[in-house]
Amino acid sequence: MLHRVIPSLFVILLAMTGCDTEKNKSPFLIIDVNITQPVSATNKLYAVFHISPLPPWSEPWLTISSPQKTIVTPQLNIGDFPFYFEVIYDTNGNDTVDTGDFYQGWYNKIDRTAEALSLVVIPEIEVMILHMDLDNHGLIP
């Protein structure tokens, strides 16, 4: 009887603790933004994460603001979910995205009316650093 109980307990223990041997699928992202404009509590940067890559990039699922040139996300439990984002600079400091604000989609996308966002490939790591040059930007129409 004991030889049946021990394997059963082992299977139950594995089911309770999980058998996932893969690395972390919930990374923190650090988005380093190059921009010559002043970034502050008034003129913030926004990282906007989208569901769909298709123009006009209008299906955000998460927006994070930052008063610094570096945006740090909370831990994102994205697994194999497709991942698209853009960075926006609030030029007039009114805390909303509107006409005249600078933006750039991941991987040098600067035409939100015609270009699809590029997929960000997230490896199975804990922290990923992405660099964006917002001096090469489009303007919100």
Sequence and secondary structure as in RCSB ss.txt:
>XXXX:A:sequence
MLHRVIPSLFVILLAMTGCDTEKNKSPFLIIDVNITQPVSATNKLYAVFHISPLPPWSEPWLTISSPQKTIVTPQ
LNIGDFPFYFEVIYDTNGNDTVDTGDFYQGWYNKIDRTAEALSLVVIPEIEVMILHMDLDNHGLIP
>XXXX:A:secstr
 HHHHHHHHHHHHHHHH    S  S  EEEEEEE SS   SSS EEEEEES  STT   EEEEEEESSSEEE   
   TT   EEEEEE TT SSS  TT EEEETTTB  TTT         S SEEEEEEETTS EE  
